[in-house]
Amino acid sequence: MAEVAYNVGKSLVAANAIPNAASNLRAAIVITSKTGAADPDLATMAAIDAVGTVAFHTQRVALASVTKTTDNTNDRVNWSCATFSFSAAAGVTALALIVYDATTDTNDTTRIPIAFYDTNFGAGIAMDGGLNVTVPTNFLQLA
């Protein structure tokens, strides 16, 4: 349904803080409710978590094989990464996924959200058997 780039995440992109082979990117699953979590003005993971009944699943997954390419044909820069997985979590329903910068990975008050994704999550995906995330060719684009 939605892919949203957070404004603070756009600033990181503009400052080249997401370089090729970046090892500072993580993914978190949104549970309970995603209402309000896609507000591009939210500046930290804690700010997203504080919206209504939004909550995060405890497991965080590092993005691997992050590549940044210049696409002159379409006049943009694309970021891609390898497919990743979350472990099985009985009774947990994934509603959306947030990619964030974990450079200052002490807690959610310092973690910077980059992008929100809930496309193909529908009403939610049960994580009883785990969750494999097949990343689109370009999970983030700057045009």
LOSE-836431 format. One record per atom (N, C-alpha, C, O): atom name; x, y, z. Coordinates in pm, 1 decimal, always signed. Example, Ala and Ser with C-alpha at 12.3 -4.5 7.8 and 13.67 -1.06 7.14 Angstrom:
<site 'N' <+1319.0 -569.0 +780.0>> <site 'CA' <+1230.0 -450.0 +780.0>> <site 'C' <+1320.0 -330.0 +780.0>> <site 'O' <+1423.6 -331.9 +846.5>> <site 'N' <+1285.0 -225.0 +708.0>> <site 'CA' <+1367.0 -106.0 +714.0>> <site 'C' <+1290.0 +3.0 +787.0>> <site 'O' <+1340.9 +113.8 +803.9>> 
***
This chain:
<site 'N' <+81.0 -118.6 +0.0>> <site 'CA' <+0.0 +0.0 +0.0>> <site 'C' <+85.8 +125.6 +0.0>> <site 'O' <+59.4 +218.9 -75.8>> <site 'N' <+191.1 +128.7 +86.8>> <site 'CA' <+268.2 +252.6 +95.7>> <site 'C' <+416.4 +225.1 +113.3>> <site 'O' <+457.5 +133.2 +184.1>> <site 'N' <+492.9 +305.8 +48.1>> <site 'CA' <+635.4 +315.6 +72.6>> <site 'C' <+660.0 +461.9 +100.1>> <site 'O' <+630.1 +547.3 +16.6>> <site 'N' <+714.4 +491.6 +216.9>> <site 'CA' <+735.0 +629.4 +257.7>> <site 'C' <+880.0 +647.0 +300.7>> <site 'O' <+933.1 +565.9 +376.6>> <site 'N' <+943.6 +752.8 +252.1>> <site 'CA' <+1077.3 +788.0 +299.7>> <site 'C' <+1060.2 +894.9 +406.9>> <site 'O' <+996.1 +997.4 +383.8>> <site 'N' <+1118.0 +870.4 +524.3>> <site 'CA' <+1111.8 +968.0 +632.9>> <site 'C' <+1201.5 +1085.6 +597.7>> <site 'O' <+1307.1 +1067.2 +537.2>> <site 'N' <+1160.4 +1206.6 +635.3>> <site 'CA' <+1238.1 +1326.6 +601.3>> <site 'C' <+1380.3 +1319.6 +655.7>> <site 'O' <+1475.0 +1356.4 +586.2>> <site 'N' <+1396.1 +1272.8 +779.3>> <site 'CA' <+1529.3 +1261.1 +838.5>> <site 'C' <+1611.3 +1156.9 +761.3>> <site 'O' <+1733.0 +1170.7 +749.4>> <site 'N' <+1546.1 +1054.3 +709.8>> <site 'CA' <+1613.2 +954.2 +626.9>> <site 'C' <+1660.2 +1014.1 +495.5>> <site 'O' <+1768.1 +981.2 +446.2>> <site 'N' <+1578.5 +1102.4 +439.0>> <site 'CA' <+1617.8 +1171.1 +315.4>> <site 'C' <+1743.2 +1254.1 +339.3>> <site 'O' <+1829.5 +1264.5 +252.2>> <site 'N' <+1752.5 +1313.1 +458.5>> <site 'CA' <+1872.0 +1391.6 +492.6>> <site 'C' <+1996.1 +1303.4 +496.6>> <site 'O' <+2103.1 +1344.3 +451.2>> <site 'N' <+1982.1 +1181.9 +551.0>> <site 'CA' <+2095.7 +1087.9 +552.9>> <site 'C' <+2139.0 +1052.8 +411.8>> <site 'O' <+2258.2 +1046.3 +381.6>> <site 'N' <+2041.7 +1030.3 +326.8>> <site 'CA' <+2071.6 +997.5 +186.9>> <site 'C' <+2145.4 +1115.1 +122.0>> <site 'O' <+2246.8 +1096.0 +54.8>> <site 'N' <+2094.5 +1235.2 +142.3>> <site 'CA' <+2156.4 +1353.5 +82.5>> <site 'C' <+2298.1 +1376.3 +133.9>> <site 'O' <+2382.5 +1429.8 +61.9>> <site 'N' <+2324.6 +1335.8 +258.4>> <site 'CA' <+2457.8 +1352.9 +317.1>> <site 'C' <+2550.6 +1235.9 +285.0>> <site 'O' <+2662.2 +1229.0 +336.5>> <site 'N' <+2504.5 +1143.7 +199.7>> <site 'CA' <+2580.0 +1024.4 +160.8>> <site 'C' <+2612.3 +937.0 +281.4>> <site 'O' <+2716.8 +872.0 +284.6>> <site 'N' <+2523.3 +935.0 +380.5>> <site 'CA' <+2543.2 +852.7 +499.9>> <site 'C' <+2500.6 +707.7 +477.3>> <site 'O' <+2514.0 +623.6 +566.1>> <site 'N' <+2449.8 +679.9 +358.8>> <site 'CA' <+2417.3 +541.5 +322.2>> <site 'C' <+2504.2 +507.1 +201.5>> <site 'O' <+2457.2 +508.8 +87.7>> <site 'N' <+2629.9 +476.3 +226.8>> <site 'CA' <+2723.3 +449.4 +117.3>> <site 'C' <+2705.0 +309.1 +59.6>> <site 'O' <+2630.8 +227.1 +113.8>> <site 'N' <+2773.2 +283.9 -49.7>> <site 'CA' <+2774.5 +149.5 -106.4>> <site 'C' <+2831.7 +54.6 -1.9>> <site 'O' <+2927.6 +89.6 +66.9>> <site 'N' <+2775.2 -63.7 +11.0>> <site 'CA' <+2815.7 -165.1 +108.6>> <site 'C' <+2788.1 -120.7 +252.2>> <site 'O' <+2855.2 -166.1 +344.9>> <site 'N' <+2690.6 -32.8 +271.2>> <site 'CA' <+2655.9 +14.7 +405.1>> <site 'C' <+2627.4 -102.7 +497.6>> <site 'O' <+2557.5 -196.9 +460.4>> <site 'N' <+2682.2 -96.1 +618.2>> <site 'CA' <+2658.5 -202.3 +716.5>> <site 'C' <+2576.9 -150.4 +834.0>> <site 'O' <+2560.3 -220.4 +933.9>> <site 'N' <+2526.1 -28.4 +822.6>> <site 'CA' <+2454.8 +34.9 +932.1>> <site 'C' <+2302.3 +28.8 +917.6>> <site 'O' <+2231.0 +91.6 +995.9>> <site 'N' <+2251.9 -44.8 +820.0>> <site 'CA' <+2107.6 -50.1 +799.2>> <site 'C' <+2047.1 -174.0 +863.5>> <site 'O' <+2102.3 -283.7 +854.3>> <site 'N' <+1932.8 -154.8 +928.8>> <site 'CA' <+1859.9 -263.3 +994.6>> <site 'C' <+1713.3 -255.4 +953.2>> <site 'O' <+1667.3 -153.8 +900.9>> <site 'N' <+1641.1 -364.5 +977.5>> <site 'CA' <+1496.8 -368.6 +952.4>> <site 'C' <+1425.5 -408.3 +1080.1>> <site 'O' <+1472.2 -493.5 +1155.7>> <site 'N' <+1311.0 -344.5 +1102.8>> <site 'CA' <+1225.7 -375.5 +1217.3>> <site 'C' <+1084.5 -399.9 +1165.7>> <site 'O' <+1041.2 -337.1 +1069.1>> <site 'N' <+1014.1 -490.2 +1229.6>> <site 'CA' <+876.0 -521.7 +1193.7>> <site 'C' <+781.5 -441.6 +1283.3>> <site 'O' <+799.8 -435.2 +1404.9>> <site 'N' <+681.1 -381.3 +1221.7>> <site 'CA' <+577.5 -309.2 +1295.0>> <site 'C' <+467.3 -409.0 +1330.3>> <site 'O' <+419.8 -483.8 +1244.8>> <site 'N' <+427.9 -408.8 +1457.1>> <site 'CA' <+320.3 -496.8 +1503.8>> <site 'C' <+214.7 -412.1 +1576.5>> <site 'O' <+233.7 -291.7 +1593.2>> <site 'N' <+109.3 -470.7 +1617.8>> <site 'CA' <-0.8 -409.6 +1692.8>> <site 'C' <-83.5 -315.7 +1604.7>> <site 'O' <-201.5 -341.9 +1581.3>> <site 'N' <-23.7 -206.9 +1555.6>> <site 'CA' <-90.2 -112.4 +1466.0>> <site 'C' <+16.3 -38.8 +1386.7>> <site 'O' <+125.2 -12.1 +1437.5>> <site 'N' <-15.3 -5.9 +1261.3>> <site 'CA' <+76.7 +73.3 +1179.9>> <site 'C' <+21.7 +213.3 +1156.3>> <site 'O' <+85.6 +294.5 +1089.4>> <site 'N' <-95.3 +241.7 +1210.3>> <site 'CA' <-158.6 +371.6 +1191.9>> <site 'C' <-69.8 +482.9 +1246.0>> <site 'O' <-36.8 +485.9 +1364.6>> <site 'N' <-31.8 +573.8 +1157.6>> <site 'CA' <+53.0 +686.4 +1195.0>> <site 'C' <+201.7 +660.4 +1181.0>> <site 'O' <+281.0 +754.4 +1185.9>> <site 'N' <+241.4 +534.9 +1163.6>> <site 'CA' <+384.2 +501.7 +1157.0>> <site 'C' <+451.0 +551.7 +1029.2>> <site 'O' <+573.4 +563.7 +1024.1>> <site 'N' <+371.9 +580.8 +926.2>> <site 'CA' <+427.7 +625.0 +798.8>> <site 'C' <+437.6 +777.0 +786.8>> <site 'O' <+461.8 +828.5 +677.6>> <site 'N' <+419.6 +848.5 +895.8>> <site 'CA' <+429.9 +994.7 +893.3>> <site 'C' <+574.5 +1033.1 +863.4>> <site 'O' <+662.7 +1004.0 +944.2>> <site 'N' <+601.8 +1097.9 +749.4>> <site 'CA' <+740.3 +1128.2 +711.6>> <site 'C' <+811.0 +1225.1 +804.5>> <site 'O' <+932.9 +1239.8 +796.5>> <site 'N' <+736.9 +1291.8 +892.9>> <site 'CA' <+798.3 +1387.5 +985.0>> <site 'C' <+860.0 +1321.7 +1108.4>> <site 'O' <+933.7 +1387.6 +1181.7>> <site 'N' <+832.2 +1194.2 +1133.1>> <site 'CA' <+885.8 +1125.5 +1250.9>> <site 'C' <+1036.6 +1108.9 +1235.0>> <site 'O' <+1083.6 +1065.0 +1130.1>> <site 'N' <+1112.2 +1143.7 +1338.8>> <site 'CA' <+1257.5 +1153.9 +1324.7>> <site 'C' <+1338.7 +1046.1 +1395.0>> <site 'O' <+1459.9 +1038.6 +1374.8>> <site 'N' <+1275.2 +962.1 +1477.2>> <site 'CA' <+1347.3 +852.2 +1542.5>> <site 'C' <+1255.7 +731.1 +1549.1>> <site 'O' <+1134.1 +742.5 +1533.8>> <site 'N' <+1315.0 +616.8 +1571.8>> <site 'CA' <+1234.3 +496.0 +1589.2>> <site 'C' <+1146.7 +509.2 +1713.3>> <site 'O' <+1034.1 +459.6 +1714.7>> <site 'N' <+1196.7 +575.0 +1817.3>> <site 'CA' <+1117.9 +595.5 +1939.1>> <site 'C' <+995.7 +682.3 +1910.8>> <site 'O' <+889.1 +659.4 +1968.0>> <site 'N' <+1010.0 +780.9 +1824.1>> <site 'CA' <+896.9 +867.0 +1788.6>> <site 'C' <+789.3 +787.0 +1716.1>> <site 'O' <+670.0 +809.4 +1737.1>> <site 'N' <+831.1 +694.0 +1631.2>> <site 'CA' <+734.5 +607.6 +1561.9>> <site 'C' <+665.8 +517.2 +1662.2>> <site 'O' <+543.9 +500.9 +1658.7>> <site 'N' <+743.3 +458.8 +1751.1>> <site 'CA' <+691.2 +367.5 +1853.1>> <site 'C' <+591.5 +438.4 +1945.9>> <site 'O' <+502.8 +374.2 +2002.3>> <site 'N' <+605.8 +568.1 +1961.4>> <site 'CA' <+519.1 +644.1 +2051.8>> <site 'C' <+385.0 +682.8 +1988.7>> <site 'O' <+297.2 +735.3 +2057.3>> <site 'N' <+369.0 +657.2 +1858.8>> <site 'CA' <+244.8 +692.9 +1790.1>> <site 'C' <+136.9 +589.6 +1821.3>> <site 'O' <+152.3 +471.5 +1790.2>> <site 'N' <+29.3 +634.1 +1882.1>> <site 'CA' <-86.1 +546.9 +1908.1>> <site 'C' <-47.0 +412.9 +1966.7>> <site 'O' <+19.4 +406.2 +2070.2>> <site 'N' <-88.7 +305.8 +1900.0>> <site 'CA' <-57.9 +170.5 +1947.3>> <site 'C' <+49.1 +102.5 +1862.0>> <site 'O' <+60.0 -20.1 +1862.7>> <site 'N' <+127.8 +180.8 +1788.9>> <site 'CA' <+238.1 +125.3 +1709.6>> <site 'C' <+338.3 +60.3 +1804.2>> <site 'O' <+370.7 +115.6 +1909.3>> <site 'N' <+386.3 -55.6 +1766.7>> <site 'CA' <+490.2 -124.6 +1843.7>> <site 'C' <+580.3 -198.0 +1745.6>> <site 'O' <+541.5 -223.3 +1631.5>> <site 'N' <+701.3 -232.4 +1790.5>> <site 'CA' <+796.1 -306.3 +1708.0>> <site 'C' <+817.0 -445.9 +1764.6>> <site 'O' <+818.0 -465.6 +1886.1>> <site 'N' <+833.5 -542.7 +1674.9>> <site 'CA' <+874.2 -676.3 +1715.8>> <site 'C' <+1016.4 -664.1 +1769.9>> <site 'O' <+1092.8 -579.5 +1723.5>> <site 'N' <+1052.3 -746.0 +1865.7>> <site 'CA' <+1182.7 -732.2 +1931.9>> <site 'C' <+1301.5 -762.7 +1841.4>> <site 'O' <+1408.9 -705.6 +1860.2>> <site 'N' <+1284.5 -850.6 +1744.6>> <site 'CA' <+1397.8 -886.6 +1658.7>> <site 'C' <+1424.5 -777.8 +1556.0>> <site 'O' <+1332.2 -726.6 +1492.6>> <site 'N' <+1551.6 -743.1 +1540.5>> <site 'CA' <+1596.5 -648.7 +1438.2>> <site 'C' <+1695.4 -723.4 +1349.4>> <site 'O' <+1777.5 -800.5 +1399.1>> <site 'N' <+1688.1 -701.3 +1220.0>> <site 'CA' <+1770.7 -775.0 +1125.0>> <site 'C' <+1859.1 -678.8 +1045.6>> <site 'O' <+1811.9 -576.9 +995.4>> <site 'N' <+1986.9 -712.2 +1035.1>> <site 'CA' <+2080.1 -631.4 +956.8>> <site 'C' <+2060.2 -657.2 +808.2>> <site 'O' <+2043.5 -771.7 +766.3>> <site 'N' <+2061.9 -551.5 +729.1>> <site 'CA' <+2056.8 -565.6 +584.7>> <site 'C' <+2197.6 -597.4 +536.3>> <site 'O' <+2294.6 -536.0 +580.7>> <site 'N' <+2208.1 -691.8 +447.0>> <site 'CA' <+2339.2 -734.6 +396.6>> <site 'C' <+2348.9 -708.8 +246.6>> <site 'O' <+2247.9 -696.4 +177.3>> <site 'N' <+2470.5 -701.3 +199.4>> <site 'CA' <+2498.7 -681.1 +56.8>> <site 'C' <+2429.8 -556.0 +3.1>> <site 'O' <+2372.8 -556.8 -106.0>> <site 'N' <+2435.9 -448.9 +81.4>> <site 'CA' <+2374.4 -323.5 +37.9>> <site 'C' <+2458.2 -265.0 -75.0>> <site 'O' <+2579.5 -248.6 -61.9>> <site 'N' <+2392.1 -233.8 -185.6>> <site 'CA' <+2461.3 -172.8 -299.0>> <site 'C' <+2387.3 -47.3 -341.6>> <site 'O' <+2264.4 -41.6 -339.4>> <site 'N' <+2463.3 +51.0 -379.5>> <site 'CA' <+2409.6 +177.2 -429.3>> <site 'C' <+2457.0 +192.0 -573.0>> <site 'O' <+2576.6 +183.1 -600.9>> <site 'N' <+2364.2 +214.4 -662.9>> <site 'CA' <+2400.9 +229.1 -803.8>> <site 'C' <+2338.1 +355.4 -861.6>> <site 'O' <+2228.2 +395.7 -823.5>> <site 'N' <+2409.4 +415.3 -952.8>> <site 'CA' <+2357.5 +530.8 -1024.8>> <site 'C' <+2288.6 +480.7 -1149.8>> <site 'O' <+2347.1 +406.3 -1228.7>> <site 'N' <+2164.2 +521.6 -1167.7>> <site 'CA' <+2082.7 +479.8 -1282.3>> <site 'C' <+2060.8 +602.1 -1371.1>> <site 'O' <+1963.6 +675.6 -1354.1>> <site 'N' <+2151.8 +622.9 -1465.2>> <site 'CA' <+2141.8 +739.6 -1552.8>> <site 'C' <+2022.5 +730.1 -1647.4>> <site 'O' <+1967.6 +832.7 -1687.6>> <site 'N' <+1981.9 +609.7 -1683.3>> <site 'CA' <+1867.5 +592.0 -1772.6>> <site 'C' <+1740.7 +650.2 -1711.2>> <site 'O' <+1662.9 +716.8 -1779.6>> <site 'N' <+1719.9 +624.8 -1581.3>> <site 'CA' <+1599.9 +672.0 -1512.9>> <site 'C' <+1626.0 +793.5 -1423.5>> <site 'O' <+1537.1 +837.9 -1350.9>> <site 'N' <+1748.4 +846.9 -1429.3>> <site 'CA' <+1786.8 +966.0 -1352.5>> <site 'C' <+1760.6 +951.1 -1203.2>> <site 'O' <+1687.6 +1030.7 -1144.1>> <site 'N' <+1819.9 +849.4 -1142.8>> <site 'CA' <+1802.9 +826.5 -999.5>> <site 'C' <+1919.2 +743.6 -945.2>> <site 'O' <+2002.1 +691.9 -1020.1>> <site 'N' <+1922.4 +732.9 -813.2>> <site 'CA' <+2017.0 +645.8 -743.9>> <site 'C' <+1933.6 +538.0 -675.4>> <site 'O' <+1830.6 +568.3 -615.3>> <site 'N' <+1977.3 +412.5 -684.0>> <site 'CA' <+1903.1 +299.0 -628.5>> <site 'C' <+1986.0 +227.3 -523.1>> <site 'O' <+2107.0 +211.3 -538.8>> <site 'N' <+1920.2 +183.8 -414.9>> <site 'CA' <+1982.3 +98.8 -314.0>> <site 'C' <+1914.4 -36.8 -317.0>> <site 'O' <+1791.8 -45.3 -324.1>> <site 'N' <+1992.6 -141.3 -311.7>> <site 'CA' <+1941.7 -278.1 -309.0>> <site 'C' <+2010.8 -352.3 -195.6>> <site 'O' <+2112.7 -306.7 -143.8>> <site 'N' <+1955.6 -466.2 -157.5>> <site 'CA' <+2019.7 -550.5 -56.7>> <site 'C' <+1974.7 -694.1 -75.7>> <site 'O' <+1883.0 -722.2 -152.9>> <site 'N' <+2039.4 -783.6 -5.4>> <site 'CA' <+2006.1 -925.7 -13.3>> <site 'C' <+1876.9 -953.8 +62.4>> <site 'O' <+1838.6 -878.7 +152.1>> <site 'N' <+1810.9 -1061.8 +25.4>> <site 'CA' <+1692.7 -1108.8 +96.9>> <site 'C' <+1731.2 -1138.1 +241.7>> <site 'O' <+1842.4 -1183.7 +268.1>> <site 'N' <+1640.0 -1112.4 +335.6>> <site 'CA' <+1669.1 -1139.7 +475.9>> <site 'C' <+1548.3 -1202.1 +542.6>> <site 'O' <+1438.4 -1201.5 +487.2>> <site 'N' <+1569.1 -1256.4 +662.9>> <site 'CA' <+1463.7 -1330.1 +732.8>> <site 'C' <+1454.4 -1291.5 +879.4>> <site 'O' <+1553.6 -1258.6 +944.4>> <site 'N' <+1331.3 -1296.8 +928.9>> <site 'CA' <+1304.5 -1283.6 +1071.7>> <site 'C' <+1270.5 -1422.7 +1123.7>> <site 'O' <+1207.8 -1501.6 +1053.1>> <site 'N' <+1310.7 -1453.0 +1244.6>> <site 'CA' <+1284.0 -1583.6 +1306.0>> <site 'C' <+1135.1 -1600.1 +1334.1>> <site 'O' <+1059.7 -1503.0 +1339.4>> <site 'N' <+1095.1 -1725.2 +1351.9>> <site 'CA' <+955.8 -1755.8 +1387.1>> <site 'C' <+920.5 -1688.6 +1519.3>> <site 'O' <+1000.3 -1685.2 +1613.0>> <site 'N' <+798.8 -1635.4 +1524.0>> <site 'CA' <+749.1 -1570.1 +1645.3>> <site 'C' <+599.9 -1601.9 +1656.0>> <site 'O' <+516.7 -1536.1 +1593.6>> <site 'N' <+568.0 -1702.3 +1734.9>> <site 'CA' <+429.3 -1748.4 +1748.2>> <site 'C' <+338.1 -1635.6 +1794.6>> <site 'O' <+368.3 -1565.0 +1890.9>> <site 'N' <+226.9 -1620.0 +1725.1>> <site 'CA' <+127.0 -1521.3 +1763.3>> <site 'C' <+156.7 -1378.5 +1722.7>> <site 'O' <+78.3 -1288.8 +1753.7>> <site 'N' <+268.4 -1354.3 +1653.7>> <site 'CA' <+305.6 -1218.6 +1611.1>> <site 'C' <+260.8 -1199.1 +1466.7>> <site 'O' <+282.7 -1285.3 +1381.6>> <site 'N' <+198.4 -1085.8 +1440.3>> <site 'CA' <+155.4 -1051.9 +1304.6>> <site 'C' <+233.2 -929.6 +1257.8>> <site 'O' <+230.2 -824.6 +1321.9>> <site 'N' <+303.0 -944.3 +1144.9>> <site 'CA' <+379.8 -834.3 +1086.3>> <site 'C' <+286.3 -747.3 +1002.7>> <site 'O' <+217.7 -797.1 +913.4>> <site 'N' <+283.7 -618.0 +1031.7>> <site 'CA' <+197.3 -525.1 +959.6>> <site 'C' <+273.4 -438.1 +860.6>> <site 'O' <+216.1 -390.2 +762.9>> <site 'N' <+401.7 -417.8 +885.4>> <site 'CA' <+484.6 -333.5 +799.6>> <site 'C' <+630.3 -354.2 +838.6>> <site 'O' <+661.6 -422.2 +936.4>> <site 'N' <+717.7 -294.3 +760.2>> <site 'CA' <+861.5 -304.9 +783.3>> <site 'C' <+921.3 -165.4 +776.9>> <site 'O' <+884.1 -85.1 +691.4>> <site 'N' <+1013.5 -136.9 +866.9>> <site 'CA' <+1084.5 -8.9 +864.1>> <site 'C' <+1233.5 -36.1 +853.1>> <site 'O' <+1288.7 -115.9 +928.9>> <site 'N' <+1298.1 +30.6 +758.2>> <site 'CA' <+1444.1 +26.6 +745.7>> <site 'C' <+1496.5 +149.5 +819.0>> <site 'O' <+1447.0 +260.5 +799.7>> <site 'N' <+1597.4 +128.3 +903.5>> <site 'CA' <+1651.7 +240.2 +980.4>> <site 'C' <+1803.6 +235.4 +983.7>> <site 'O' <+1865.9 +133.1 +955.2>> <site 'N' <+1861.2 +350.1 +1019.5>> <site 'CA' <+2005.9 +363.6 +1032.5>> <site 'C' <+2044.0 +330.2 +1176.6>> <site 'O' <+1994.1 +391.8 +1270.7>> <site 'N' <+2132.2 +232.7 +1192.6>> <site 'CA' <+2173.3 +188.6 +1325.8>> <site 'C' <+2314.2 +236.4 +1360.1>> <site 'O' <+2381.3 +176.1 +1444.0>> <site 'N' <+2359.2 +343.4 +1296.4>> <site 'CA' <+2493.8 +394.4 +1322.9>> <site 'C' <+2512.2 +423.7 +1471.3>> <site 'O' <+2614.9 +388.4 +1529.3>> <site 'N' <+2414.5 +487.3 +1532.4>> <site 'CA' <+2418.4 +515.1 +1675.8>> <site 'C' <+2324.4 +416.0 +1743.3>> <site 'O' <+2224.2 +455.3 +1803.0>> <site 'N' <+2356.6 +288.5 +1733.8>> <site 'CA' <+2265.8 +180.7 +1771.0>> <site 'C' <+2264.9 +152.9 +1920.9>> <site 'O' <+2294.2 +41.4 +1964.1>> <site 'N' <+2231.0 +255.2 +2000.5>> <site 'CA' <+2222.2 +234.3 +2144.0>> <site 'C' <+2078.6 +203.9 +2186.4>> <site 'O' <+2055.6 +115.8 +2269.3>> <site 'N' <+1982.1 +276.4 +2129.9>> <site 'CA' <+1840.5 +250.0 +2154.9>> <site 'C' <+1757.6 +326.9 +2053.0>> <site 'O' <+1811.8 +402.2 +1972.1>> <site 'N' <+1625.2 +307.6 +2057.1>> <site 'CA' <+1539.2 +367.2 +1954.8>> <site 'C' <+1532.1 +519.5 +1959.4>> <site 'O' <+1482.0 +580.6 +1865.0>> <site 'N' <+1580.2 +582.1 +2065.3>> <site 'CA' <+1579.3 +728.6 +2068.4>> <site 'C' <+1687.1 +787.5 +1978.0>> <site 'O' <+1681.3 +905.9 +1944.8>> <site 'N' <+1785.8 +706.6 +1937.4>> <site 'CA' <+1891.6 +755.8 +1849.5>> <site 'C' <+1890.8 +689.5 +1711.7>> <site 'O' <+1968.6 +728.4 +1624.5>> <site 'N' <+1805.6 +591.6 +1690.9>> <site 'CA' <+1798.4 +522.4 +1561.6>> <site 'C' <+1711.9 +604.5 +1465.7>> <site 'O' <+1600.5 +644.7 +1499.3>> <site 'N' <+1764.7 +628.3 +1347.1>> <site 'CA' <+1700.8 +715.3 +1248.6>> <site 'C' <+1624.7 +632.1 +1145.4>> <site 'O' <+1685.0 +549.6 +1076.9>> <site 'N' <+1492.8 +652.3 +1133.0>> <site 'CA' <+1416.5 +578.4 +1032.1>> <site 'C' <+1445.5 +631.4 +892.5>> <site 'O' <+1458.8 +752.0 +871.7>> <site 'N' <+1454.9 +540.6 +798.5>> <site 'CA' <+1479.7 +579.6 +660.1>> <site 'C' <+1354.5 +560.1 +576.0>> <site 'O' <+1312.7 +651.0 +504.3>> <site 'N' <+1294.7 +442.1 +584.4>> <site 'CA' <+1179.5 +415.3 +498.7>> <site 'C' <+1082.0 +318.4 +564.2>> <site 'O' <+1121.4 +231.0 +641.3>> <site 'N' <+955.0 +335.4 +532.3>> <site 'CA' <+843.6 +253.4 +580.9>> <site 'C' <+784.9 +179.1 +461.5>> <site 'O' <+764.3 +238.0 +355.4>> <site 'N' <+757.9 +49.7 +478.6>> <site 'CA' <+699.2 -31.7 +371.9>> <site 'C' <+586.6 -118.0 +428.9>> <site 'O' <+605.3 -190.0 +526.9>> <site 'N' <+470.2 -109.5 +366.0>> <site 'CA' <+364.7 -204.1 +402.3>> <site 'C' <+299.8 -267.9 +280.0>> <site 'O' <+199.5 -338.1 +292.9>> <site 'N' <+355.5 -244.7 +162.7>> <site 'CA' <+306.5 -309.1 +41.9>> <site 'C' <+319.2 -460.3 +56.3>> <site 'O' <+422.2 -510.7 +101.0>> <site 'N' <+215.4 -531.2 +18.7>> <site 'CA' <+206.2 -678.5 +23.9>> <site 'C' <+190.7 -734.4 +165.2>> <site 'O' <+191.2 -856.3 +182.4>> <site 'N' <+176.9 -649.6 +265.8>> <site 'CA' <+151.1 -699.4 +400.8>> <site 'C' <+2.1 -721.7 +423.1>> <site 'O' <-36.8 -796.7 +512.6>> <site 'N' <-82.0 -656.5 +341.8>> <site 'CA' <-226.2 -670.8 +356.6>> <site 'C' <-269.9 -641.5 +498.7>> <site 'O' <-227.7 -542.2 +558.0>> <site 'N' <-355.3 -728.5 +554.0>> <site 'CA' <-402.9 -712.5 +691.9>> <site 'C' <-299.7 -763.5 +791.6>> <site 'O' <-321.2 -756.7 +912.6>> <site 'N' <-188.4 -814.1 +741.5>> <site 'CA' <-81.6 -864.1 +827.7>> <site 'C' <-35.6 -1002.1 +784.4>> <site 'O' <-109.6 -1076.3 +719.9>> <site 'N' <+86.3 -1035.4 +820.2>> <site 'CA' <+145.9 -1165.2 +787.5>> <site 'C' <+185.7 -1232.8 +918.4>> <site 'O' <+264.2 -1178.5 +996.1>> <site 'N' <+131.1 -1351.1 +941.6>> <site 'CA' <+165.7 -1425.8 +1063.3>> <site 'C' <+312.4 -1464.9 +1059.0>> <site 'O' <+362.1 -1511.2 +956.4>> <site 'N' <+381.2 -1446.2 +1170.0>> <site 'CA' <+523.1 -1479.1 +1177.5>> <site 'C' <+546.8 -1612.3 +1248.0>> <site 'O' <+658.8 -1640.0 +1290.8>> <site 'N' <+443.4 -1694.8 +1260.6>> <site 'CA' <+456.3 -1824.2 +1327.6>> <site 'C' <+567.6 -1910.2 +1267.5>> <site 'O' <+636.5 -1982.4 +1339.6>> <site 'N' <+584.7 -1902.5 +1136.8>> <site 'CA' <+689.0 -1979.5 +1070.4>> <site 'C' <+807.2 -1894.7 +1028.9>> <site 'O' <+889.9 -1938.0 +948.7>> <site 'N' <+816.0 -1774.3 +1082.9>> <site 'CA' <+921.3 -1681.0 +1043.3>> <site 'C' <+871.6 -1593.3 +930.1>> <site 'O' <+758.1 -1608.5 +884.9>> <site 'N' <+953.3 -1504.0 +885.0>> <site 'CA' <+916.4 -1413.7 +777.0>> <site 'C' <+1037.5 -1390.7 +689.4>> <site 'O' <+1137.8 -1335.1 +734.0>> <site 'N' <+1028.2 -1433.6 +564.4>> <site 'CA' <+1134.1 -1409.6 +467.4>> <site 'C' <+1097.9 -1284.5 +389.3>> <site 'O' <+988.5 -1274.7 +333.7>> <site 'N' <+1188.4 -1190.6 +385.1>> <site 'CA' <+1164.9 -1065.8 +314.9>> <site 'C' <+1244.9 -1067.9 +185.4>> <site 'O' <+1367.8 -1061.0 +185.9>> <site 'N' <+1172.8 -1077.5 +75.6>> <site 'CA' <+1235.2 -1071.8 -55.6>> <site 'C' <+1236.8 -925.6 -95.6>> <site 'O' <+1132.5 -865.4 -121.3>> <site 'N' <+1354.0 -870.8 -100.4>> <site 'CA' <+1369.4 -728.4 -123.6>> <site 'C' <+1355.6 -698.6 -272.5>> <site 'O' <+1416.4 -766.3 -355.4>> <site 'N' <+1274.6 -595.8 -307.1>> <site 'CA' <+1267.6 -557.3 -446.8>> <site 'C' <+1406.5 -515.8 -495.1>> <site 'O' <+1493.9 -484.3 -414.4>> <site 'N' <+1425.7 -515.8 -623.3>> <site 'CA' <+1556.1 -480.1 -678.3>> <site 'C' <+1608.0 -349.7 -619.6>> <site 'O' <+1726.7 -337.4 -589.6>> <site 'N' <+1520.4 -254.2 -603.5>> <site 'CA' <+1560.7 -125.2 -548.1>> <site 'C' <+1470.3 -92.9 -430.5>> <site 'O' <+1358.1 -46.0 -449.6>> <site 'N' <+1518.2 -117.4 -308.2>> <site 'CA' <+1432.5 -92.9 -192.0>> <site 'C' <+1423.9 +55.3 -158.4>> <site 'O' <+1333.7 +96.6 -85.6>> <site 'N' <+1516.5 +136.2 -210.3>> <site 'CA' <+1515.4 +278.8 -186.1>> <site 'C' <+1565.4 +348.1 -312.0>> <site 'O' <+1665.6 +307.1 -370.6>> <site 'N' <+1495.0 +453.5 -353.3>> <site 'CA' <+1535.7 +527.2 -471.7>> <site 'C' <+1535.4 +675.6 -441.2>> <site 'O' <+1448.7 +725.2 -369.2>> <site 'N' <+1632.1 +745.5 -496.0>> <site 'CA' <+1638.9 +890.4 -485.0>> <site 'C' <+1638.0 +944.3 -626.5>> <site 'O' <+1731.3 +922.1 -703.7>> <site 'N' <+1531.6 +1015.3 -659.5>> <site 'CA' <+1518.2 +1067.5 -795.3>> <site 'C' <+1546.3 +1216.3 -797.6>> <site 'O' <+1540.0 +1278.8 -903.5>> 
***
